[in-house]
Amino acid sequence: MRIKTFYNIFYRHRVQKANIFLKVYILIILPFRYLMNIPYLPKVINLDYHSKKNSELFKKDLDFLFEYFNSDKGEYYINQYMQPIKRNNKRIDAHGYSKIYEKYFEKIRGDNLNVLELGSFYGNAAGAFYYYFKNSKIFSGDICPDLFRYKSSRLKNFYINTSSMSSIDEILIKNKDNFNIIIEDASHTLKDQIISLFLLFRKVLPNGIFVCEELDFPETRKDMNLGNEYPDLKQILLAIKSNQDFDSKYIKDEDKKYFLENFKSIEIYKGKINEVAIIQKK
């Protein structure tokens, strides 16, 4: 983890709210806090080597793997979002998406797929997907790719800013790779959820799946919809399911037309805490 990443994740929000004296104090102590945390960062794991001694993991279900790799997509996890030095071993409720995903993924887990997750953080879900989708390539994009703690010949970790249409265009749209599964788990803001789905739906292969996690964040968290905008992605998807028209300044007409002509089904599920949308392509 670079010191810039450490600052952006753990201290930038404090600096933005602080008075001038507190700002100076934070910037002075930041290098010391950073060095203190370095020994507590999760170690980088080469999954190709790891799998030689843990081949039984290829047969495990998603919930087991999510908990094994400490992904918040499972039923329980240890908080990975606190500073590494402050981490404890207390298991807390996670999103509980495992059983929902199994309904769609179990029948294709042995296929040769391209699986993309946006918002990979440490890469814990990628570790789980490495074993679950044993014949697939796993692509992991994040605004801080230096956080990623896994390596494999089947893993590709890269930078992307899902708040930027140009970043999505340059890094994914113009790239030759298409995907059987895209899981959007990045910023969860109103704008980012909308542009990620409508820009990237073209990159979903026929019969593929697009997943939007924490779909309800823009309606349940003020920081995910600072302008109190309307509609959010959940409202758009519900309108489509009801055969109603919708309009958003974040969706181009050609992208709206493409989505409406190519989606097969839209389902919204409630996990343990938040909602997730599963969109299947024709």
C-alpha positions as CSV (number, residue, x, y, z in Angstrom):
1,M,0.0,0.0,0.0
2,R,1.4,3.4,-1.0
3,I,1.3,6.2,1.5
4,K,-1.1,8.1,-0.9
5,T,-3.5,5.2,-0.7
6,F,-3.2,5.0,3.1
7,Y,-4.0,8.7,3.2
8,N,-7.0,8.5,0.8
9,I,-8.6,5.6,2.6
10,F,-8.0,6.5,6.3
11,Y,-7.3,10.2,6.6
12,R,-8.5,12.3,3.6
13,H,-12.0,12.6,5.0
14,R,-10.6,13.8,8.3
15,V,-8.5,16.4,6.6
16,Q,-11.4,17.7,4.6
17,K,-13.4,18.3,7.8
18,A,-10.5,19.6,10.0
19,N,-9.5,23.1,10.9
20,I,-6.0,24.4,9.9
21,F,-4.3,23.3,13.1
22,L,-5.7,19.7,12.9
23,K,-4.8,19.5,9.3
24,V,-1.2,20.3,10.1
25,Y,-1.2,17.8,12.9
26,I,-2.6,15.0,10.7
27,L,-0.1,15.7,7.9
28,I,2.8,15.6,10.4
29,I,1.8,12.3,12.0
30,L,0.7,10.6,8.8
31,P,4.1,9.2,7.8
32,F,4.5,7.7,11.3
33,R,1.1,6.2,11.3
34,Y,1.8,4.8,7.8
35,L,5.0,3.1,8.9
36,M,3.3,1.7,12.0
37,N,0.6,0.0,9.8
38,I,2.9,-1.5,7.2
39,P,3.8,-4.6,9.2
40,Y,0.1,-5.3,9.7
41,L,-0.9,-5.3,6.1
42,P,-2.2,-8.6,4.8
43,K,0.6,-10.5,3.0
44,V,0.5,-11.0,-0.7
45,I,-0.6,-14.6,-1.5
46,N,0.3,-16.4,-4.7
47,L,-2.8,-18.4,-5.3
48,D,-1.2,-20.7,-7.8
49,Y,1.2,-21.9,-5.0
50,H,-1.5,-21.7,-2.4
51,S,-3.8,-24.0,-4.4
52,K,-1.2,-26.8,-4.5
53,K,-1.6,-27.3,-0.7
54,N,-5.3,-26.3,-0.5
55,S,-6.9,-28.1,-3.5
56,E,-9.9,-29.0,-1.4
57,L,-11.0,-25.3,-1.7
58,F,-11.9,-25.9,-5.4
59,K,-14.9,-27.9,-4.1
60,K,-16.2,-25.4,-1.5
61,D,-19.3,-23.3,-1.9
62,L,-19.2,-19.5,-2.2
63,D,-20.1,-18.8,1.4
64,F,-17.3,-20.9,2.7
65,L,-14.8,-19.3,0.3
66,F,-16.0,-15.7,1.0
67,E,-15.5,-16.3,4.7
68,Y,-12.2,-18.1,4.2
69,F,-10.9,-15.1,2.3
70,N,-12.7,-12.6,4.5
71,S,-14.9,-11.0,1.8
72,D,-17.8,-9.0,3.0
73,K,-19.9,-10.7,0.3
74,G,-20.4,-13.7,2.7
75,E,-22.4,-14.1,5.8
76,Y,-19.7,-12.9,8.2
77,Y,-16.3,-11.3,8.0
78,I,-13.7,-9.5,10.0
79,N,-13.8,-5.8,9.3
80,Q,-11.2,-5.2,6.5
81,Y,-11.9,-1.5,6.2
82,M,-10.2,-0.3,9.4
83,Q,-6.5,0.5,9.7
84,P,-4.5,-2.8,9.6
85,I,-2.9,-2.1,13.0
86,K,-6.4,-1.8,14.5
87,R,-7.8,-5.0,13.1
88,N,-9.2,-7.5,15.5
89,N,-10.6,-11.0,15.0
90,K,-14.2,-10.2,15.7
91,R,-16.6,-11.6,13.1
92,I,-19.4,-9.2,12.2
93,D,-22.4,-9.4,9.8
94,A,-21.5,-9.2,6.2
95,H,-23.8,-8.6,3.2
96,G,-24.9,-12.2,2.9
97,Y,-24.9,-12.4,-0.9
98,S,-23.5,-16.0,-1.1
99,K,-26.8,-17.9,-1.5
100,I,-28.1,-15.3,-4.0
101,Y,-25.0,-15.7,-6.2
102,E,-25.1,-19.5,-5.9
103,K,-28.5,-19.5,-7.7
104,Y,-26.8,-18.0,-10.8
105,F,-23.2,-19.1,-10.6
106,E,-23.3,-22.7,-9.4
107,K,-24.4,-24.1,-12.8
108,I,-21.5,-22.3,-14.6
109,R,-18.7,-22.5,-12.1
110,G,-16.8,-25.1,-14.1
111,D,-17.0,-23.1,-17.4
112,N,-14.2,-21.1,-18.9
113,L,-15.4,-17.6,-18.0
114,N,-14.2,-14.0,-17.7
115,V,-15.2,-12.6,-14.3
116,L,-14.8,-8.9,-13.6
117,E,-15.1,-7.3,-10.2
118,L,-15.0,-3.5,-9.9
119,G,-14.0,-2.3,-6.4
120,S,-11.7,-5.1,-5.4
121,F,-10.0,-3.5,-2.4
122,Y,-7.7,-6.2,-1.0
123,G,-8.9,-8.7,-3.5
124,N,-10.6,-11.0,-1.0
125,A,-13.5,-11.7,-3.3
126,A,-11.0,-12.4,-6.1
127,G,-9.4,-15.0,-3.9
128,A,-12.7,-16.7,-3.4
129,F,-13.6,-16.5,-7.1
130,Y,-10.2,-18.0,-8.0
131,Y,-11.2,-21.3,-6.3
132,Y,-14.9,-21.1,-7.1
133,F,-14.4,-20.5,-10.9
134,K,-11.5,-22.8,-11.2
135,N,-11.3,-22.6,-15.0
136,S,-11.8,-18.8,-15.3
137,K,-9.9,-15.6,-15.6
138,I,-10.6,-13.1,-12.7
139,F,-10.3,-9.4,-13.5
140,S,-10.1,-7.0,-10.5
141,G,-10.3,-3.2,-10.9
142,D,-10.0,-0.6,-8.2
143,I,-9.0,3.0,-7.8
144,C,-6.2,1.8,-5.5
145,P,-4.9,-1.3,-7.2
146,D,-1.8,-1.3,-4.9
147,L,-4.1,-2.6,-2.1
148,F,-4.5,-5.9,-4.0
149,R,-3.0,-8.8,-2.0
150,Y,-3.2,-11.8,-4.4
151,K,-1.3,-13.0,-7.4
152,S,-2.0,-15.7,-10.0
153,S,-1.6,-16.4,-13.7
154,R,-5.5,-16.3,-13.7
155,L,-5.8,-12.9,-12.0
156,K,-5.4,-9.5,-13.5
157,N,-5.4,-6.5,-11.2
158,F,-5.7,-3.0,-12.7
159,Y,-6.5,0.7,-12.0
160,I,-9.9,2.1,-12.8
161,N,-12.0,5.0,-11.6
162,T,-15.6,4.1,-11.9
163,S,-16.6,7.7,-11.2
164,S,-15.1,8.7,-14.6
165,M,-16.8,7.8,-17.9
166,S,-13.5,8.4,-19.6
167,S,-11.7,6.0,-17.3
168,I,-14.3,3.3,-17.9
169,D,-14.1,4.0,-21.7
170,E,-10.3,3.9,-21.9
171,I,-9.7,0.9,-19.6
172,L,-12.7,-1.3,-20.3
173,I,-14.8,-0.2,-23.3
174,K,-11.9,0.0,-25.7
175,N,-10.3,-3.2,-24.3
176,K,-10.8,-6.4,-26.3
177,D,-11.9,-8.4,-23.2
178,N,-15.6,-9.1,-22.7
179,F,-17.1,-10.7,-19.6
180,N,-19.5,-13.4,-18.6
181,I,-20.0,-11.8,-15.2
182,I,-19.4,-8.2,-14.1
183,I,-19.8,-7.4,-10.4
184,E,-20.0,-3.7,-9.6
185,D,-18.8,-3.2,-6.0
186,A,-17.1,0.2,-6.2
187,S,-18.1,3.5,-4.8
188,H,-21.9,2.8,-4.7
189,T,-22.8,6.5,-5.4
190,L,-25.9,7.2,-7.5
191,K,-23.9,8.4,-10.5
192,D,-21.4,5.6,-10.4
193,Q,-23.9,2.8,-10.2
194,I,-25.8,4.2,-13.2
195,I,-22.8,4.9,-15.5
196,S,-21.2,1.5,-14.6
197,L,-24.3,-0.5,-15.7
198,F,-25.2,1.4,-18.8
199,L,-21.7,1.9,-20.1
200,L,-20.5,-1.6,-19.3
201,F,-23.6,-3.7,-20.3
202,R,-22.1,-3.8,-23.8
203,K,-19.1,-5.7,-22.4
204,V,-21.4,-8.4,-20.9
205,L,-21.3,-11.5,-23.2
206,P,-24.6,-13.1,-24.4
207,N,-26.4,-14.9,-21.5
208,G,-24.0,-13.1,-19.1
209,I,-24.7,-11.5,-15.8
210,F,-24.3,-7.9,-14.4
211,V,-24.4,-7.6,-10.6
212,C,-24.8,-4.3,-8.8
213,E,-24.1,-4.6,-5.1
214,E,-25.4,-2.3,-2.4
215,L,-28.1,-1.1,-4.8
216,D,-30.0,0.7,-2.0
217,F,-27.1,2.8,-0.9
218,P,-28.2,6.0,-2.8
219,E,-31.6,5.9,-0.9
220,T,-30.3,4.8,2.5
221,R,-27.0,6.8,2.8
222,K,-26.8,10.6,2.2
223,D,-23.2,10.4,1.3
224,M,-24.1,8.2,-1.7
225,N,-26.5,10.8,-3.1
226,L,-25.3,14.2,-1.9
227,G,-27.5,16.1,-4.3
228,N,-30.6,14.1,-3.4
229,E,-31.0,13.3,-7.1
230,Y,-33.7,11.3,-8.8
231,P,-33.9,8.6,-10.2
232,D,-31.2,6.3,-8.7
233,L,-30.4,3.0,-10.3
234,K,-32.9,1.0,-8.2
235,Q,-35.7,3.3,-9.3
236,I,-34.6,2.9,-12.9
237,L,-34.5,-0.8,-12.7
238,L,-38.0,-0.9,-11.1
239,A,-39.3,1.4,-13.9
240,I,-37.9,-1.0,-16.5
241,K,-39.5,-4.0,-14.8
242,S,-42.8,-2.2,-14.8
243,N,-42.5,-1.2,-18.5
244,Q,-42.3,2.5,-17.6
245,D,-40.0,5.0,-19.2
246,F,-37.2,6.7,-17.3
247,D,-34.7,9.5,-17.8
248,S,-31.2,10.2,-16.4
249,K,-28.6,12.7,-17.3
250,Y,-26.0,10.0,-16.8
251,I,-27.4,7.7,-19.5
252,K,-26.8,8.4,-23.2
253,D,-29.7,7.6,-25.5
254,E,-27.8,4.9,-27.4
255,D,-26.8,3.2,-24.1
256,K,-30.4,3.3,-22.9
257,K,-31.6,1.8,-26.2
258,Y,-28.9,-0.9,-26.1
259,F,-29.8,-2.0,-22.6
260,L,-33.5,-2.1,-23.2
261,E,-33.0,-4.2,-26.3
262,N,-30.5,-6.6,-24.7
263,F,-31.5,-7.3,-21.1
264,K,-33.3,-10.6,-20.4
265,S,-34.3,-10.2,-16.7
266,I,-33.8,-7.9,-13.7
267,E,-34.1,-9.3,-10.1
268,I,-33.5,-7.4,-6.9
269,Y,-32.7,-9.3,-3.7
270,K,-32.2,-8.3,-0.1
271,G,-29.0,-9.7,1.5
272,K,-28.5,-9.6,5.3
273,I,-28.0,-5.8,5.2
274,N,-28.3,-4.4,1.7
275,E,-29.8,-5.0,-1.7
276,V,-28.2,-6.5,-4.8
277,A,-29.5,-6.4,-8.4
278,I,-28.9,-9.3,-10.8
279,I,-29.3,-8.3,-14.5
280,Q,-29.2,-11.1,-17.1
281,K,-28.4,-10.5,-20.7
282,K,-30.1,-12.1,-23.7
